[in-house]
Amino acid sequence: MIVVVADTSPLNYLLRIGCERLLPELYGKVFIPPAVLRELRDPGTPEIVRAFLYRAPEWIVLAGAMQPIADRVLAELDPGEREAIQLALEKSADLVLMDERTGVRVARERGLRVTGTLGVLLQASTRDLTEIEPALTRLQATDFRCTPNLIARVRQLARLPGL
């Protein structure tokens, strides 16, 4: 079984664009630490996300790291990123789902394999689990931040013409 740990951002955006079903189709179960659950349930989070987490499906597994890692660089990350990286290290995760640039860098420096929201959509597209263009259009209608070049690259990798 592949071990996948998720930070807040990919779950948030995949839920908001109606693509959360891709996670169990691609990975089976997805582990989230308590800080990620708290962030997803925050009153400032869109209602669709909060409602989903109150009736979370079996494929979302809440798990905390048994031994927090004393690491000053990790301590500088937000709680969701920090706990996701700690949990991933403890579980020897195969993949971490994370979008934030600093968290991704720190995770990779610790030997973790990382992909984000766009990577999940691309992987699902290449496996014919979703059509990339409608998903990207819905994602761009949210407050998701990335460069136009990155969106163009995802389209190119999915063998779609760049717009």
C-alpha positions as CSV (number, residue, x, y, z in Angstrom):
1,M,0.0,0.0,0.0
2,I,1.2,3.5,-0.9
3,V,1.5,5.8,2.1
4,V,0.3,9.4,1.3
5,V,0.2,12.3,3.7
6,A,-1.6,15.5,2.8
7,D,-1.2,19.1,3.9
8,T,-4.2,21.4,3.9
9,S,-3.9,23.1,0.5
10,P,-4.3,20.2,-1.9
11,L,-7.3,18.8,0.1
12,N,-8.9,22.3,0.2
13,Y,-8.6,22.9,-3.5
14,L,-9.5,19.5,-4.7
15,L,-12.6,19.6,-2.6
16,R,-13.5,23.1,-3.9
17,I,-13.2,22.0,-7.5
18,G,-15.1,18.7,-7.0
19,C,-12.0,16.5,-7.6
20,E,-11.6,15.0,-4.1
21,R,-12.6,11.5,-5.5
22,L,-9.3,11.4,-7.3
23,L,-7.4,11.0,-4.1
24,P,-8.8,7.5,-3.1
25,E,-8.7,6.5,-6.8
26,L,-5.0,7.4,-7.1
27,Y,-3.7,6.6,-3.6
28,G,-6.3,4.6,-1.6
29,K,-6.0,6.2,1.8
30,V,-4.7,9.7,2.6
31,F,-3.3,10.4,6.1
32,I,-3.7,13.9,7.5
33,P,-2.3,15.2,10.8
34,P,-4.5,17.0,13.4
35,A,-3.3,20.5,12.4
36,V,-4.5,19.9,8.8
37,L,-7.9,18.8,10.1
38,R,-8.0,22.0,12.3
39,E,-7.1,24.2,9.3
40,L,-9.7,22.6,7.1
41,R,-12.4,23.1,9.7
42,D,-11.4,26.7,10.4
43,P,-14.4,29.1,10.1
44,G,-12.6,31.0,7.3
45,T,-12.5,27.8,5.2
46,P,-15.2,27.5,2.5
47,E,-18.3,25.7,3.8
48,I,-18.0,22.9,1.2
49,V,-14.6,21.9,2.7
50,R,-15.7,22.2,6.4
51,A,-18.9,20.1,5.7
52,F,-16.9,17.4,3.9
53,L,-14.5,17.0,6.8
54,Y,-17.3,16.7,9.4
55,R,-18.4,13.6,7.5
56,A,-15.0,12.5,6.3
57,P,-14.9,9.3,4.3
58,E,-12.9,6.3,5.3
59,W,-10.1,7.1,2.9
60,I,-9.1,10.0,5.1
61,V,-7.1,8.8,8.0
62,L,-6.4,11.2,10.9
63,A,-3.0,10.4,12.4
64,G,-0.5,12.4,14.4
65,A,3.2,11.9,14.6
66,M,4.2,9.9,17.6
67,Q,7.4,11.7,18.2
68,P,7.5,15.4,17.0
69,I,10.9,16.1,15.4
70,A,13.1,18.7,17.1
71,D,14.0,20.7,14.0
72,R,14.3,24.5,14.0
73,V,13.5,24.7,10.2
74,L,10.3,22.6,10.7
75,A,9.4,24.8,13.6
76,E,9.2,27.8,11.3
77,L,6.6,26.3,9.1
78,D,2.9,26.6,9.7
79,P,1.4,23.9,11.8
80,G,-0.2,21.9,9.0
81,E,3.0,21.8,6.9
82,R,5.1,20.9,10.0
83,E,2.8,18.1,11.2
84,A,2.4,16.7,7.6
85,I,6.2,16.5,7.2
86,Q,6.7,15.0,10.6
87,L,4.0,12.4,10.0
88,A,5.4,11.7,6.5
89,L,8.9,11.1,7.9
90,E,7.6,8.9,10.7
91,K,5.5,6.8,8.3
92,S,8.2,6.7,5.6
93,A,5.6,8.1,3.3
94,D,5.8,7.5,-0.4
95,L,4.3,10.9,-1.2
96,V,3.4,14.2,0.5
97,L,0.7,16.4,-1.0
98,M,1.7,20.0,-0.4
99,D,1.5,23.2,-2.4
100,E,3.3,25.9,-0.4
101,R,6.8,26.5,-1.8
102,T,8.7,26.7,1.5
103,G,7.0,23.5,2.9
104,V,7.7,21.7,-0.4
105,R,11.4,22.7,-0.2
106,V,11.7,21.6,3.4
107,A,10.0,18.3,2.7
108,R,12.3,17.6,-0.2
109,E,15.4,18.5,1.8
110,R,14.3,15.7,4.2
111,G,14.1,13.2,1.3
112,L,10.3,13.2,0.9
113,R,8.7,13.0,-2.5
114,V,6.2,15.8,-2.9
115,T,3.4,16.8,-5.4
116,G,0.8,19.4,-5.1
117,T,-2.8,20.1,-6.4
118,L,-1.6,20.4,-10.0
119,G,0.4,17.2,-9.7
120,V,-2.6,15.3,-8.5
121,L,-4.7,16.7,-11.4
122,L,-2.0,15.8,-13.9
123,Q,-1.6,12.3,-12.6
124,A,-5.3,11.7,-12.6
125,S,-5.5,13.1,-16.2
126,T,-2.8,10.8,-17.4
127,R,-4.7,7.9,-15.9
128,D,-7.9,9.0,-17.5
129,L,-9.6,9.7,-14.2
130,T,-10.4,13.3,-15.0
131,E,-10.3,15.8,-17.8
132,I,-7.5,18.2,-17.0
133,E,-8.9,21.3,-18.8
134,P,-12.2,21.6,-16.9
135,A,-10.4,20.9,-13.6
136,L,-7.8,23.6,-14.3
137,T,-10.6,26.1,-15.3
138,R,-12.4,25.4,-11.9
139,L,-9.1,25.7,-10.0
140,Q,-8.2,29.0,-11.6
141,A,-11.7,30.3,-10.6
142,T,-10.6,29.9,-6.9
143,D,-7.9,31.8,-5.0
144,F,-5.3,29.1,-5.9
145,R,-2.0,30.8,-6.7
146,C,0.4,29.7,-9.3
147,T,2.1,31.2,-12.4
148,P,0.5,31.1,-15.8
149,N,3.7,29.3,-16.9
150,L,3.0,26.5,-14.5
151,I,-0.6,26.0,-15.7
152,A,0.8,26.0,-19.3
153,R,3.3,23.4,-18.3
154,V,0.6,21.2,-16.8
155,R,-1.4,21.5,-20.0
156,Q,1.7,20.6,-22.0
157,L,2.4,17.6,-19.9
158,A,-1.2,16.5,-20.2
159,R,-0.8,16.9,-24.0
160,L,-3.2,19.8,-24.2
161,P,-2.5,23.0,-26.1
162,G,-1.4,25.9,-23.9
163,L,-3.8,28.8,-23.9
